């Protein structure tokens, strides 16, 4: 499974893409997370544009046939976009986790905090240890 | 239980080679999915699926009094069976609580096979073994017996291609079984299942299962047969409203409230739990196991609280999942009898959110 370069990753298997100029990050879940969850049937984003989120706090849940998993804000900030398409088409997360399966965009002043997250190489190691 | 204590079926290598995700399940390492739960579910509904359910328990009772002992331990009426016929039943304690649900097979008047849930194997073994003492012979065949389930509209087409007696097995009637040679393997084929589809369950010697598994997949794959895991087994049985022990039924439930009255035969002279269940039957039920559809945005899960429309806790969800064939989020749960009518609206508490749900007719899915 290819892990895209240029993204940052959390230990909870979310990816974060930074638009440094705009101080915005796009958040989704990784292909590894998708594989672990299986067929995704419901994405519940419990936030709306303008909501403040704190780093590490849940902003929604993602459900597959078998399980439910929390989504955590990788950085603190303000929600500036939500992927409404996932309401009707949660399978987009299965099909294109790094693209049309994105979940939220957060405007953040904590850009530096992203340095604490895994880069692609470190995340690959993390996946290996998670996959047991 | 730690992983080291987990047992493996004789098909373990096949599962791993097929890319299955293996999970601990009732003391066994079992495949929960291969290609994906929905994909496997659809294969069973539209073509066929092959399941390894070798973890199930198989007990044999033999002797002149075996029939009476078996009949005494179960709520359904074993005396109605002829040789080669099987029966779904509950097994209760004296309080009328459900100890397990079983399929009981009459091979002959003096030879009976009892198939129990893996999770209840030790308990049911102890009960049947104790009851057999001084009356009949008891043998636990679990370790020597593999069990495959071949389920779906193409199941008999697959069998027909597998050689031996395969082409003749479509004459088996529902809940009947017979000895057969399939793919060169001596086995017992029963027209039973846990998916809501037509199909068979095949018992064979533990070490013969790989040859049978390989042959069925080889001849079946061109027809759409896929290996299917416990995940699909669960969504298939839920759509068909087949109870899962440990979820929908357990020792805190009785067959009457669980919708299993049809397997309790009060006209039998005696059976364990009869008096208690007669008492249950003589009173209005306080609660019922109902099927429901989640109409709001949410998926009900085992253990979620059910609330009336005023928000008061009134029951528990016992099983819940998306139903891949019915295309809805469905579930089973206990509701007060007064709220059990089809069309009754209530809430499922999905982790703090009250999500709309409605009691619906079951089964959610019935094959045409």
Interface residues (C-beta under 8 A of the other chain):
Chain A: X38 X39 X41 X42 X44 X61 X63 X64 X65 X66 X68 X87
Chain B: X32 X33 X36 X37 X38 X39 X231 X234 X235 X297 X298 X299 X301 X321 X322 X324 X329 X351
